[in-house]
Amino acid sequence: MIPCCFHPTRVVVIDDNSEFLHNLNQNLLKDYASYHYFKNPQKALHFLNDVYQPDPFPNRYIKTLDEDKWEHRSLDVNIWDTYLEVYRPQRFEEISVVIVDYSMPGMSGLEICKRIKDPNIQKILLTGIADESLAIHAFNEGLIQAYVRKQDFHMSDLLNEAVEKAQWRYFNRFSEITLKAIAIADSENQAIADSKFQAFFKSLLKRYKFREAYLCEAMGSYLFLTKEGTAYGLVVRNEDEVELYAESAEMKQVKRSLVQELQDGKKMMFHHNRYSSLTPPSKKEWENHLYPSRAFHGALETYYYAFAPGMFNIDPARVLSFERYAEDRRFEVHS
């Protein structure tokens, strides 16, 4: 599964040892997260439960519609507008993960995990040798999602890997709701549900070092952002849609050679409009919004995709990049 929305988040780290927190900060990767450190477990819990107000992306793009009968509820999903998240600087303030030491005075790490109210926050427990059996039990019970031994020689690497996986699970948790709501989670003719497409998606994230991704069409089209805020688009069509766009181009009297390239899947039309996903109104605009396209052979179907910078109509001046956000973050331990 791949998420409908993905962006850097905050990770809360709780440990009563200030020196350990300082050393840990030197080794935690800052590519996909910022870190909020607490020495006092009670204050950390107060921050997580009383100060922090979760506001994930489904709050803005999924609405419950009342039906005539109270036992029936429909969900209205506005996938087309998820890219507007790039205009929300608050997206980077979202807390996806808590890392907490098991052994602390006054309150154990497991007790903190039990008392965190937000069920979506992923929990990683730091353990000593004597605590490992308790951590395994807590993992099996679902109280924590991972644990890392403090004494492990590769502790920092293991923790960075655990944080990356935890963020992925966090966004997939919300995405599952979205995918089900638009009835594509189990569909065989949607690229986003195709295992080969999912692998391709992950390869793009890695190759181009994208820090953000937003699903903008149910088929599997995404807006990507780099750490610097450079925008790329991935637009995906199935064979039926390729034929439909070729027919639309013909009706607009687009050049015959371009219509043929649309039919052959060598070109793709994508006209990003804030208010509509319809095709451009004029022949000239059609030709200005054509992108090179390639075939992609999925597990069950052939798709066509265009991938290029600048495909989405966004205002760079309004986008706070993660790089600029991270510049203002300074190491601080809340005690």
N, C-alpha and C positions, 0 to 999 in steps of 0.2 A: 504493500500500500504506500502511496505517496500523498503528502498533505496538500490540501487546497490552499493553504497559506503557510508561509515559513519566513521567519525573520529573527534576527538576534534578540535575545531576551536577557533578563537579569537572573543571576544565580545567587541565592542567599547562602552564605557559608557561616556555620556556627561552631565555634571551638573556644574553650576558655583559655587557651594558650596563645598569647599575642605573638610570640616569636614563631610559633608554628604557622599562624595565619600569614605573617609577613613572608616567610619562606615559601608558603604555598602560592602566594600571589605572584612570586617570581616565576613559577613554573606552570601556572594555569594559562591555557591558550586564550587569547583575547579576540580571536577571529570571529566567533559567533555568539559571544556573550560578554556581559559586564558583570562584575562581582560586587556583592554587598556583604561586608564582613561584620559579624557580631561576636563579641566575647561573652556577653551575658545572655544565657538561654531564655530567661524570662522576658527580657526586652526584645529579643528576636521573635519570640512567639507573639508578643503584643503587636509588633510591627506587622507580622504576617496575617494576624487575625483581625486586628482593629484599625490599623493605619492603611495598609494596602487594600485597594479596591480593584479586584479583577475586572478586566473589560476586554475579553477576547473577541476576535473578529466575528463570530456568529451573532454577537449582540447587535451588529449593524446590518447584517445581510440575510438573516433568517428571522421571519416573523410568523407567529402563530395566528392562523385565521380561524375565527369562530364559525362553526357550522350550526345548522338548525338544531341538531341534536347535540346535547352537551357532551356525549361520549365520543363524538367525532371531532378531530382537530386536523387541520391541514397546515402544512408549512409552506410559506412563500419564500423562495430562495432567490436572492438577487446576485447571482454569480457575476454578472457583467460589471458590477461596480466594486468588486473586491480590490481592484487596483488602487482605489482611492485611499487604501490604508497607507500608501506611501506618503500621503500628505499629513499623516498623524505622527508627530514626533513621539507621542506617548507609547507607540508600539514597542519601543525599545525598553520601556519601563515595566513591561509585563514580566511577571515572575513565573518561570517554568520549572525551576529545579531548586531544591534545598539540599545542601550537603551539611551533614551534622555529625559531630563526634559522638560516639556512644557514651563515653565516660566523662561526665562533667558534674561538678558539685551542685546539688540542689535539684537537678532534673536530668535524667538520662536522655540520650539521643532518641531512643525508642519512644519515650514519653512525649517528647516534642512531636515526633511523627504522628503519634496518636491524636494529638491535640490540634494539629493544623487543620483548619476548617475547609480550605479549598481542596476538593477531591482531585482536581486536575494537576496539582503540583506534584512533580515527580520527586521522590525522596531517595537520596543516596546516603548510606550510613558508613562512617569511618570507624573501623574497629581495631582493637588490639587482639593479640593471640587468644586471650581468655574470653573475648566477646564473640568469637566467630560462630559458635554453635547457636547463640541467641540471634545473630544476624541471619543465619540460614533459616531459622524458624520464622523470623519476621518476614523474610523474602517469600517463603512458601505460603505464608498467610496473606500476602499482598500488602502488608503494612509498609514495606519499602520496595523499591524497584531495582535496587542494586546495592552492593556493599563493596568497599575497598579496604584492604588491610593497610594500616598505617606503616607497618614494618616492612612491607613489600619494597624491594629494591627499585621497582619500576612504578611506585605508587602514583607519581604525577602523571605518567603516561596512561595508566589504567583509569585514573580519575578523569582525565581529559576525554578519553574514549567513552566513559560512562556518562559524562555530561552531554556529549554529542548525541548519543543514543537516547538519552532522557528527553532532550529537546525534540527530537524526531517523534518520540512517543507522545509528547505533550500536544504537538500540532496534529498528529494523526488522530488523537482522541476527539478533537473538535471536528476534524475533517470527516470522520466517519458519519457524524450527524448530517453534515452537508451532503455527502455523497448519497446517503440513503434518501435524503429529502428530495434530491433531484433524480432519484431512481436510476443511478448509473453504477452503483457499487458492484452489482453482479451482472451487468450488461456485457454481452459479448461483442457488441459493435461500437464500443467507446474506447478510445485509445487509453484513457486514464486508468481503465480497469485491466489493461493488457500488461502481462508480466514483462514482455520485451520492451514495451514503451516505458514502463517504470524504471527498468535498468538504463535505458537511454536517457531518461530524465536525470537520474542520479549521476550519470557520466557527464552531462552538461554542467551540473552543479560543481562537480569536482574540477573539470577541465577549465572552466571560466571563473572559478572561485566566486560563484554567485553567493551573496549573503541573504538575498530575499527572493521569494517566489510567490506569485499570486495567480491562482486559477481564474481565468476570465471568460472561458467558454466551456460548456459541459463536455465537449469532445476531448479536451485536454490542452487547450491553448493557455499559455502562461506569460505573464510579465515577470522578468527577472531584473534584479538590481545587483550591481557589484558593491563592494565595500565603499567605493568612492561615489556611488550613486548613479553610475552609468546604466542606462536602461536597455535591455534587449527584449525581443519578443520571440516566442515560439508559438506558431499558429499551426494547428493540426486539422486536417479534413479527411473524411473517409471518401471512398470512391463515388458514392451517391452525391455527396456535397460538391465534389470536384465537377461532376457533370452538371449539377444545378447552377454553379457559378459560371460555367462555360455557356450555358443557355442564357443566363442573364446578360453576359457580355455580348452575346450575339444580338439580343434584343436592343441593347444600347448602341449597336452598330460599331462596336470596337473593331479594330483592324482584324482582318481574317487570320493573319499570321499569329496574333496574340490569342485569339479564340482557340486556335489549334494548340498552342502551347498550354492553355488552360485545360483543354480536353485531355492532353497527354500527361498532365500533372507536372509539367516543367515550369509553370508559373502559377502563382497563387495570388488572388486578390485579398487584401486585408485593409479595410478602411475603418480605423478606430475612431469612433464618435462617442462622446460622453453620453448622448441621449439615445443612441440607436446603433444596432449592429447591422443595419441594412446596408446594401451596396451603395456606392456613390451615385449621385443623381446624373452626372454628365459623363460623356465618353472620355473627355480629357482627364477627369478625376480618376476614372477607371485606370487609365494608362499610367497615372502617377502613383498608383497604389498597388502595383504588381511587384511581386518578389520572386526570386528564383526558388523553385520547389524541388524536393526530392522525395522519392518513394521510400517508405519504411515498411518492411514486412513484419507485421506483428505475429503473435502466436496463432491468431485465427483469421486475421484480415489484413489487407494492405491499406496503409494510410499514406498521406502525403503531408509534408511539413515544410514550412518556411521558417528560417531562423536568421535574425538580423538585428542590429542595433536600431533604435529609433522607430520601431514599428508602432509603438503605442503613443498616443497623443497626450503626453504628460508635460507639466511645467517644471523643469529642473530647479528653478528658483524657489519653488515651494517644497522641495523634497529635502528633508534632513537626512543625509547619508549616515550610515553607521560609523564611518571614519570620523566625521565631524562630531557626532555624538560622543564617540569614545575619547576624543581629544579633551573633553571636559571632565572625564572621570579620573579621579585621583584615589590612590589607595588610602583607605581610612577604616579603622576598626571602631565600631560602636560599642562602647563599654557600659 
